Amino acid sequence: MRSFDTISKKISEAPSVDFGDLFNESIAVFKKVWLQGFLLQLITIALSLPLLFFNFINFSDFSNNSVPLQFGTEAVFYYGLSIVLAIVSSFLTFGFFRVIRQMDIGEDFKTLDFFYFFNTERIKKALLVVLANVAVVILALLLCVFPVFYVVIPLMFVTPIFVYNPELSISEVLKSSFALGHKKWGITFLISLLNIIALYVLILLTCGLGSLFFGCFLQMPIYVLYKKIISFDNSQTQ
């Protein structure tokens, strides 16, 4: 376990990162975890089925001149379910970052690893991290659109910093994320933008199937940047 000061020092002394090396290393890690990323997509879709079914029923009723969802009594249930699914999806992403590290160092994979942060000992802090993310986004929206454009990059690093350094407080996780995000904002934005465009084209060419197999690639550069700058100790996936 490392202290906040140690992590801050590593970020402040971060070396320059070559774009080509970052992309190549991201591909190398992706080759190790593409199957786990595919499984994550399937789990997420399965968990979203109740919401999809609810939408189908609602739109069927609306076509029969029923009251629209936003004015009906079912709105609370709909938005409540959406929030719960968003939180569950965030927890699964936390678990996936643990899986990435495990596969990267050659450890065995278990499907239950995706649900690591649903444990009663960890779920409270994981929920607080999700709520902190939401609070930052809301604050940025209140300040206008441009701050959201900026904070989206630092918020990408919240997940690995929290997952690999669970001993940090919520404020320390956010401070470290913003420090790293600010330090590597340009290269993170560029590779994320190019990956999103490439994934969009792939989705069009494969009628949506590409997102199932390659959607997790968007996470790979974030993992690699964390690995290069902050690195790991032997206790961070135990």
Secondary structure, 3 states (H helix, E strand, C coil): CCCHHHHHHHHHCCCCCCHHHHHHHHHHHHHHHHHHHHHHHHHHHHHHHHHHHHHHHHHHHHHCCCCCHHHCCCHHHHHHHHHHHHHHHHHHHHHHHHHHHHHHCCCCCCHHHHHHHHCCCCHHHHHHHHHHHHHHHHHHHHHCHHHHHHHHHHHHCHHHHHHHCCCCCHHHHHHHHHHHHHHCHHHHHHHHHHHHHHHHHHHHHCCCCHHHHHHHHHHHHHHHHHHHHCCCCCCCCC
